[in-house]
Amino acid sequence: MNQRTRIKLCGLTRIEDVQVAVATGADAIGLVFYPESPRYVRPEDAAAMLAIASPFVTSVGLFVNATPKQVAEVVEQVPLSLLQFHGDETLEQCRAAAEMANRPFIRAIRVKPDMTGADLLKYDQDYRAASTLFAGLLLDTWVDGYGGSGKVFDWSLIPKELAPRVVLSGGLSVQNVTDAVVRIRPYAVDVSSGIEFDKGIKDAAKMSAFVDAVRLADARSSR
């Protein structure tokens, strides 16, 4: 039986974008709590955005090198379902923050050109062994900085046995996501810059078209 690819629309900054994400059938929305990002949202604004979201849409908080205390303070204000660690955090730091916030987490791995499939498998194995709160890896493109690069990494690095568990990110758009899903068959896909007309400002038509493109891939894969 072919799985339905889950869809995360990330870097939302406005209530109207949350409304569009829910209406298009997105499975998850991502909110960035990294002050240096153009997609940063204050906790009080994030809480207001999630107040209008569907209860069956997963709310993901993205953090970059935040302390466990900082993560827990955001979770006290914002009803997040899942944490995403996207910086240079160690395994121990991710585990400590997740435990203090009492939330499951995903770990973003920015895939460098010299990484191998074995490296990615080891990341997955190490995190699963270290914490019951670990929910999976998100694979993004290596760039200087954190997230929203708009660049694709070499998808062939992803081992076939890992692909059904990962969130595929990095440079996805309406133009390439159908091919990505058909080729990789990831558990989920994550998009930010590919659905924007300006940094942090989403384009409703692109959001809807992205979801449609993923569903097209699922339909092709089930034939």
PALUM-371284 format. One record per residue (C-alpha): x, y, z. Coordinates in steps of 0.1 Angstrom, whole numbers, padded with zeros to 4 digits, always signed. Layout:
BEGIN
XYZ;...
END
This chain:
BEGIN
+0000+0000+0000;+0014+0034-0010;+0017+0060+0017;+0003+0095+0014;+0032+0119+0015;+0028+0144+0044;+0033+0181+0036;+0048+0208+0059;+0045+0244+0048;+0072+0263+0068;+0081+0298+0077;+0046+0311+0080;+0044+0346+0095;+0007+0357+0089;-0027+0345+0100;-0039+0345+0064;-0011+0322+0054;-0021+0297+0082;-0057+0299+0069;-0045+0291+0033;-0023+0262+0046;-0052+0246+0064;-0076+0251+0035;-0051+0235+0010;-0049+0204+0032;-0013+0208+0046;-0005+0183+0073;+0018+0206+0092;+0028+0243+0095;+0062+0255+0106;+0068+0286+0127;+0104+0300+0130;+0116+0311+0164;+0150+0322+0153;+0152+0360+0157;+0178+0364+0129;+0155+0348+0103;+0133+0370+0080;+0106+0344+0088;+0109+0349+0126;+0076+0351+0145;+0072+0363+0181;+0057+0337+0205;+0026+0359+0211;+0020+0363+0173;+0026+0325+0168;+0000+0317+0195;-0026+0339+0177;-0018+0322+0144;-0023+0287+0158;-0055+0298+0175;-0072+0296+0140;-0055+0264+0128;-0073+0231+0126;-0067+0207+0155;-0055+0181+0131;-0027+0202+0116;+0006+0196+0133;+0023+0228+0146;+0061+0227+0143;+0084+0252+0160;+0118+0257+0144;+0147+0266+0166;+0183+0274+0159;+0209+0270+0187;+0183+0279+0214;+0189+0267+0249;+0165+0242+0265;+0152+0270+0287;+0144+0292+0257;+0127+0263+0239;+0106+0255+0270;+0096+0292+0274;+0083+0293+0238;+0063+0261+0243;+0047+0276+0275;+0033+0304+0253;+0027+0286+0220;+0008+0252+0216;+0034+0235+0195;+0030+0198+0187;+0066+0192+0175;+0100+0208+0178;+0125+0211+0149;+0162+0217+0157;+0178+0233+0127;+0212+0247+0140;+0244+0232+0153;+0228+0216+0184;+0244+0184+0196;+0224+0152+0202;+0225+0159+0239;+0213+0195+0235;+0184+0183+0213;+0174+0157+0238;+0176+0181+0268;+0155+0207+0251;+0129+0182+0240;+0127+0168+0275;+0124+0202+0292;+0097+0212+0267;+0081+0177+0269;+0076+0176+0231;+0088+0152+0204;+0114+0166+0180;+0128+0162+0145;+0165+0169+0137;+0174+0189+0106;+0205+0176+0090;+0220+0200+0064;+0235+0176+0039;+0271+0184+0029;+0285+0173-0005;+0309+0149+0012;+0283+0131+0033;+0273+0096+0025;+0242+0075+0029;+0259+0057+0058;+0264+0091+0076;+0226+0097+0073;+0217+0063+0086;+0241+0067+0116;+0224+0101+0125;+0190+0083+0124;+0203+0054+0145;+0221+0075+0171;+0191+0098+0177;+0166+0070+0179;+0188+0052+0204;+0193+0084+0225;+0157+0096+0229;+0122+0083+0227;+0111+0118+0218;+0130+0117+0185;+0105+0116+0157;+0128+0116+0126;+0153+0134+0104;+0146+0164+0082;+0172+0165+0053;+0180+0200+0041;+0207+0215+0019;+0240+0226+0034;+0245+0264+0031;+0261+0290+0053;+0232+0300+0075;+0201+0282+0085;+0172+0272+0064;+0153+0287+0034;+0183+0283+0010;+0161+0275-0020;+0188+0250-0031;+0186+0213-0037;+0210+0187-0024;+0219+0154-0041;+0188+0132-0034;+0207+0101-0044;+0225+0102-0011;+0194+0092+0008;+0194+0054+0014;+0163+0036+0003;+0157+0021+0037;+0158+0056+0053;+0137+0075+0027;+0103+0063+0041;+0111+0079+0075;+0126+0113+0065;+0112+0147+0058;+0127+0159+0025;+0135+0196+0024;+0159+0220+0006;+0149+0238-0026;+0116+0222-0032;+0091+0240-0053;+0060+0233-0075;+0084+0227-0104;+0104+0198-0088;+0084+0183-0059;+0065+0159-0080;+0097+0144-0093;+0112+0144-0058;+0083+0125-0043;+0081+0100-0071;+0119+0093-0069;+0125+0094-0032;+0091+0084-0016;+0099+0103+0016;+0075+0103+0046;+0070+0140+0042;+0082+0171+0023;+0089+0205+0037;+0089+0238+0018;+0095+0274+0027;+0111+0297+0001;+0094+0277-0028;+0060+0290-0018;+0069+0327-0013;+0067+0359-0033;+0089+0376-0007;+0109+0362+0023;+0084+0353+0050;+0054+0363+0029;+0037+0333+0013;+0019+0331-0020;-0015+0315-0017;-0014+0302-0053;+0020+0286-0049;+0010+0270-0016;-0021+0254-0033;-0001+0244-0063;+0026+0228-0042;+0001+0206-0024;-0015+0196-0057;+0020+0187-0071;+0026+0164-0041;-0007+0147-0045;+0000+0142-0082;+0032+0124-0072;+0013+0102-0048;-0012+0094-0076;+0015+0085-0100;+0033+0063-0075;+0001+0043-0067;-0004+0033-0103;
END
